[in-house]
Amino acid sequence: MKLPNTYTVQNSNEVVQELQKLYIGKYHKMITLDIKDLYFNLPKQGIIQSTAIWLDRNKVCTDIKEQILQLLKVIIELNYFQYNNNISSQKKE
């Protein structure tokens, strides 16, 4: 499967190595999320709607809001992992 803008890392050491290569300017901010089973415990559409409401309440620029919501959709829908040379999508049991 060919996905646009794909990026994978093997472990946290590789994340650190890749981050060290990045230019992080004065006005850039970096965030990370590591929440176990987030995508399976919350309804996907509810996550997107709640985020849109929060962005509206906080008067986030429309262009930025749309970018955030599109990124969120990608994260929620395209959450794959590789194990023993098999690429899978986790399913809630």
Steps between C-alpha positions, in 0.01 A plus 500: 500500500641840403409769754584869455742658747583176677762490769594217730752446776621179661548627856552806718873518416415542134250774593775690683739463206240628254399791724862612525502547122206741508526876495283630782455873471419757763127485429468125453343282765525126530247276666475127548226273617540151633163389629430128520197389299378857445367423155300198611338636815350811342265525203694635200231746391464622860872576518483708185183685604632573850825632359314722251286644780809567715677670206194718435471601866866595504464703179758303305546631145284310249797389288688368802183337635449310174863388495476375859178311427647342185810390692283359775298299246821357353630404844174334598441315172854407393639348815709203387783305655752244382582180686695203361495652150119521506325836476175514697240733639411441862142391564323547829397172658 
